[in-house]
């Protein structure tokens, strides 16, 4: 499954109403650690169909970054049953990303 670009317009449908856990990667083009994390998120998206992976560009979606009080990037936030579940700030390994929904 491909990574979904999350925007303020599709957040409700793609995240809150999702029928599976969702992990969102908050990132920016200028962020070095974000560039290192991005391929890992892409890889996980292709490897598992039990989790929806999404990305929010904080420069293009400042209202979502503000809503979730994103102060540092990359930040990963997981949602289960439409509710915020766990948050992780900084570059983390693939297995730690999967732990965000367990």
Secondary structure, 3 states (H helix, E strand, C coil): CCCEECCCCCHHHHHHCCCCEEEEEEECCCCHHHHHHHHHHHHHHHHCCCEEEEEEECCCCHHHHHHCCCCCCCEEEEEECCEEEEEEECCCCHHHHHHCCC
